[in-house]
Each structure stands twice: as structure tokens, then as C-alpha cells.
Amino acid sequence: MRQGICLLDRALNIAHQEMAAIEAGEYDKAGELARQRGDIISQAWSLLGDESAEQYRSRLVSLAQMQRCLTSMAAGTRDVVVESLQKSRQGKKRMRGYRQSLGHVLQ
């Protein structure tokens, strides 16, 4: 029983680390932490017993709240990355246009 609770506490700690990694722009690290967190939650779930259901419940509620925050942060980050890629593409088009114009002038 206690081992499952400890695993859920560890998963919550990893979720906080994951949030810090997303905030720092360390997306590979955040992905690895998310995988670890999922594995730990699966292990904890397999240890669930009737006598510890309420303790599990409180930690799972905390993890669910953290998951909502992480999902929101990830969506915001995705939007920033998409916008950055669009700006990069526009910059490439502009440079290509300058290069073509310069080529015509030099001929």
C-alpha cells in the first residue's frame, strides 16, 4: 500500500520537474519526464488496494490537476513553435525574393 502512495508522490514530483523543463524550453527532457511519470503511475495503479483508495484518490486528483496545467503549457508552447516556424518560412521566402531580384540586376 505505502509503496503505491510513494510512487504517486514521485510521479507528482516528476510532473513538477516536467513543468520546469517546459518553462525552460527543454522539450526533450520534458518528454522523457512525461514517459517516466506515465510508467510510475502505471506501477502505482497496479498496487492499488481497497484500503488505500482514498489516499490514492487525493494524489490522483493532484496529478490530474497537474496534467491539465502541463497540457495547457504544452499547447501554448506548440503555438509559439508554429508561429516561429511560420516566421522562418516567411523570412526564407523574402530572402529568396531578394536573391532573385539581385540575380536579375546583376545580369
Legacy VTK file of the C-alpha trace (Angstrom):
# vtk DataFile Version 3.0
C-alpha trace
ASCII
DATASET POLYDATA
POINTS 107 float
0.000 0.000 0.000
2.592 2.550 1.081
4.754 1.807 -1.945
1.959 2.850 -4.309
1.467 6.131 -2.442
5.213 6.797 -2.623
5.141 6.118 -6.357
2.300 8.612 -6.844
4.208 11.197 -4.804
7.229 10.557 -7.020
5.061 10.973 -10.128
3.831 14.321 -8.816
7.417 15.418 -8.202
8.324 14.404 -11.756
5.333 16.391 -13.046
6.763 19.496 -11.346
10.140 18.812 -12.982
8.373 18.377 -16.305
6.675 21.750 -15.893
10.035 23.383 -15.142
11.536 21.743 -18.235
8.727 23.073 -20.438
9.155 26.560 -18.976
12.897 26.360 -19.679
12.306 25.218 -23.264
13.859 21.793 -22.617
11.254 19.863 -24.594
13.217 16.621 -24.979
13.730 16.487 -21.229
10.033 17.216 -20.662
9.093 14.360 -22.987
11.351 11.924 -21.154
9.944 13.044 -17.799
6.402 12.563 -19.115
7.247 8.984 -20.119
8.764 8.310 -16.689
5.714 9.779 -14.991
3.395 7.566 -17.027
5.393 4.448 -16.170
5.381 5.298 -12.471
1.637 5.943 -12.450
1.081 2.561 -14.130
3.184 0.866 -11.462
1.277 2.644 -8.688
-2.059 1.713 -10.230
-1.138 -1.968 -10.159
-0.533 -1.690 -6.395
-3.909 -0.116 -5.624
-5.759 -1.790 -2.777
-9.179 -1.088 -1.294
-7.690 0.090 1.983
-5.676 2.846 0.303
-8.240 4.058 -2.230
-8.819 7.448 -0.572
-5.093 8.189 -0.348
-4.714 7.200 -3.996
-7.675 9.374 -4.904
-6.215 12.551 -3.394
-2.911 12.053 -5.169
-4.575 11.165 -8.456
-6.661 14.346 -8.235
-3.432 16.322 -7.754
-1.863 14.548 -10.712
-4.937 15.260 -12.851
-4.731 18.965 -11.998
-1.036 18.974 -12.831
-1.779 17.187 -16.121
-4.247 19.930 -17.068
-1.577 22.553 -16.374
1.024 20.635 -18.371
-1.369 20.181 -21.278
-2.156 23.890 -21.291
1.532 24.808 -21.185
2.354 22.359 -23.966
-0.428 23.749 -26.163
0.860 27.282 -25.620
4.391 26.172 -26.427
3.174 24.434 -29.566
1.520 27.657 -30.704
4.770 29.570 -30.152
6.746 26.990 -32.136
4.223 27.050 -35.005
4.370 30.856 -35.113
8.167 30.766 -35.104
8.211 28.282 -37.989
5.812 30.448 -39.986
8.046 33.496 -39.466
11.062 31.458 -40.504
9.333 30.350 -43.711
8.337 33.931 -44.478
11.939 35.013 -43.934
13.185 32.328 -46.313
10.697 33.447 -48.976
11.796 37.052 -48.543
15.484 36.117 -48.841
14.752 34.008 -51.926
12.981 37.001 -53.452
15.938 39.289 -52.657
18.327 36.768 -54.180
16.252 36.510 -57.361
15.991 40.300 -57.628
19.719 40.671 -57.132
20.343 37.999 -59.770
18.235 39.911 -62.310
20.008 43.183 -61.527
23.465 41.662 -61.924
22.691 40.056 -65.310
LINES 1 108
107 0 1 2 3 4 5 6 7 8 9 10 11 12 13 14 15 16 17 18 19 20 21 22 23 24 25 26 27 28 29 30 31 32 33 34 35 36 37 38 39 40 41 42 43 44 45 46 47 48 49 50 51 52 53 54 55 56 57 58 59 60 61 62 63 64 65 66 67 68 69 70 71 72 73 74 75 76 77 78 79 80 81 82 83 84 85 86 87 88 89 90 91 92 93 94 95 96 97 98 99 100 101 102 103 104 105 106
